[in-house]
Amino acid sequence: MHTLKRHLQRESESLCLAPSPQCTWSSPRRWLNLQEYQSKKLMQESGVAVQRFYVAGTASEALEAAKRLNAKEIVLKAQILAGGRGKGVFDSGLKGGVHLTKDPAVVGELANKMLGFNLTTKQTPKDGVKVKTVMVAEALDISRETYFAILMDRSCNGPVMVGSPQGGMDIEEVAASTPELIFKEVIDIFEGVRDEQALRMAANLGFKGPLQRQAADQIKRLYDLFLKVDATQVEVNPLGETPEGQVVCFDAKINFDDNAEFRQKAVFAMDDMTESDPTETEAAKWDLKYIGLDGNIACFVNGAGLAMATCDIIDLHGGKPANFLDLGGGVKERQVYEAFKLLTADPKVEAILVNIFGGIVNCAIIANGITKACRELELKVPLVVRLEGTNVHEAKRILSESGLPITAADNLDDAAKKAVAAIKK
């Protein structure tokens, strides 16, 4: 269950940070994932100051990129969608997915031990993730680090700026221990970021003299990016200053509004799904929200809260959920069929529990999808179905007249007991 809770926590974090207590969870879905260099490219295109960098797919390309940078110091970073890269380990024996060097030749040698090898960090699967790309960037000294973000905040009904002079660390810890160091500016969606707002935030972040105006300019450019790509959050940690007097965005995380995909085709075309779970990716094609777990009772539910309750009650009765699968509200028969395909393809699944509480979901559609899937997929595992809500009587008639070996349940508790009992026979 820890995997599921971490996943849902990540979904909630994409909406707002800890300082906003009225933050609420969205329904779980597979979010757009960009590699670090892709986010930096979007920032660069909006005039945001980032380190000079190149991307390489081979050791020779990395070496050539290091020479072209002509920098005093170079940072080589493995590109995977997981944190903790600096402390990760490659199966080539190389330690660390982030390396600093002043010698371009060393970049080629290091890249040769990164590319094509699996990097394991605290956030990757136990076998790690294969590195296919590295970023070769100019290493800049940071004399001071700050935190800055623009995000959607429900309590303000729009975007807000959040900043702190304490950058380069966990912002939630800063908010908890020194809340007076968290500064917030509500952005008027019609006016945008006003000059005085940007300057005030820059001052609160501790930028002084000419750097204050430079930081304010970067803040306004980051808001332009926020609007341009339909982001729900642009988080820069750290937004730093260099000894040479530059304000630079050293690291950034961008979250996007998936509902804007139709007008952000170029951005969504960059989505790197190679590291995603194949089942989750397939589920997303049918607008299903799927998270694999390590049990043997498949859960087929409408609604994230109901799905979590179903998992918990299965566990309460001595069973283990094999997955979290949320059908959502606008379900079609084809989605039900595809959901059953995903569930039955998992060799761990020994029983399936369907738990539908139909408000906007028509139970008859679910019933028709279930009977079609059972027949065409030749279902071999026990199936327990609990239906309640819209058109439930018609749904129960469809199931009872189908002639299929379906176990009906009166309520969720009854369904969980029957599913657990079915795998113990």
Beta strands, then each sheet from edge to edge (+ up, - down):
strand 1: 53-56
strand 2: 74-78
strand 3: 89-90
strand 4: 98-101
strand 5: 118-120
strand 6: 129-130
strand 7: 134-138
strand 8: 144-153
strand 9: 158-164
strand 10: 183-186
strand 11: 231-241
strand 12: 247-249
strand 13: 252-256
strand 14: 289-292
strand 15: 297-301
strand 16: 323-326
strand 17: 351-358
strand 18: 383-389
strand 19: 406-408
sheet 1: 1+ 7- 2+ 4-
sheet 2: 3+ 5- 6+
sheet 3: 10+ 9- 8+ 11- 12+
sheet 4: 10+ 9- 8+ 11- 13+
sheet 5: 14+ 16-
sheet 6: 15+ 17+ 18+ 19+
end
